[in-house]
Amino acid sequence: MEFAVVDIETSGGKPKNSKIIEIAIIIHNGQKIIDKFESLVNPEKKIDWYVTKLTGIKDKHVINAPKFYEIAKKVYQLLERRVFVAHNVSFDYPIVKNEFKALGLNLRLPHLCTIQSSRALIPNVESYGLKSLTKHLNIDLESHHRAMDDTLATAKIFEHIFNLDENNLNTFIKQDTLPKKIIRKKY
């Protein structure tokens, strides 16, 4: 089994309307990194001032970056037939799905959250946020809130989790299933 460890930075605002401004993907087999990809992304909208303050990414940095549809094929090739891993997967995964949905593709991947699995396997940590957890595990986190640095740190956390409980890792993998069709009864 292979894993796609992912981190994104977004334009800000409500997650449903956020667009990716930076993406990093690390392909991992549980023991080591197999491949890496990173790119700034032109979100075709203004980046929220708070996001710029947090990430350092300004509108001028992404104006000539590829739009998501220009890197979508590469991103899809990296994600397909792999488990999508993220630190707070409930944020990253839906936004990546929304980017593909806008292109007419219904992306459905098994996914694993390193926050949830860390809570189960690494008890008594003050906070399971990326910065705190990396500090607790003595993992370098150079430029927090930059996609590749956060992805590298998440990959190290994932390796730690993998080594702690490789046999039960499947208990932390959630399947993304199609929503059940609502059948309305006629009375």
Secondary structure as GFF3:
##gff-version 3
##sequence-region A 1 187
A	DSSP	beta_strand	3	10	.	.	.	ID=ss1
A	DSSP	three_ten_helix	15	17	.	.	.	ID=ss2
A	DSSP	beta_strand	20	28	.	.	.	ID=ss3
A	DSSP	beta_strand	33	40	.	.	.	ID=ss4
A	DSSP	alpha_helix	49	55	.	.	.	ID=ss5
A	DSSP	alpha_helix	59	62	.	.	.	ID=ss6
A	DSSP	alpha_helix	68	79	.	.	.	ID=ss7
A	DSSP	beta_strand	83	86	.	.	.	ID=ss8
A	DSSP	alpha_helix	89	101	.	.	.	ID=ss9
A	DSSP	beta_strand	111	113	.	.	.	ID=ss10
A	DSSP	alpha_helix	114	121	.	.	.	ID=ss11
A	DSSP	alpha_helix	130	136	.	.	.	ID=ss12
A	DSSP	alpha_helix	147	165	.	.	.	ID=ss13
A	DSSP	three_ten_helix	166	172	.	.	.	ID=ss14
A	DSSP	beta_strand	173	174	.	.	.	ID=ss15
###
